[in-house]
Amino acid sequence: MDLDWQLDGGTWPLHESSRFVESGDVRWHVQQLGHGPALLLIHGTGASTHSWRQLAPLLATRWTVFAFDLPGHAFTRGVPPQGLSLEAMSNAAGALLRQMKLQPVLVIGHSAGAAIAARMVFDRQCVPRAIVSLNGALLRVHSRYHLLFSPLAKLLSSNHMAAHLIAWKARDRDAVEHLIESTGSHLDQAGIDL
């Protein structure tokens, strides 16, 4: 089940700060709030701008906070031309920043968002003064599961039906709570609901 802004946007956290920006093959859901130096928030895999619903307003007292849903997440539609690899996400996010004429002074990334932030700096897509990693997924997984998981993840990311299957499974609250618990994350009930 895809999220639809017309149906779901009115109750989305910080919806009053939302807008949509077309960049390349992607229609990005972007949130902007506050005033001051530019700060970019990048969520992790399987999340969205709702990850920042409590932190963004606090940061907005001193910063102009920008957050977006990554391609394939929440309200952002489309896939970068090179797919959903780390490099492709870096390039697509960099193109969005250039289109918005945004040069963040600070980038905060959670989990895979920290890896995307680091790749963006490596690729010179943005040049912040610092990156803050929150539980960053920065290291390659070295285990026997990696031999199965990596090819499986690549296969699933290339199959558009996989997103529908995962969204269908996400309706099972017990499955969602188990997944969140297995990552070591702690979410309040509103976070689990989202």
Summary of the structure (lengths in Angstrom):
residues: 194
radius of gyration: 16.2
end to end distance: 13.4
largest distance: 47.4
contacts: 570
relative contact order: 0.13
helix: 43%
strand: 19%
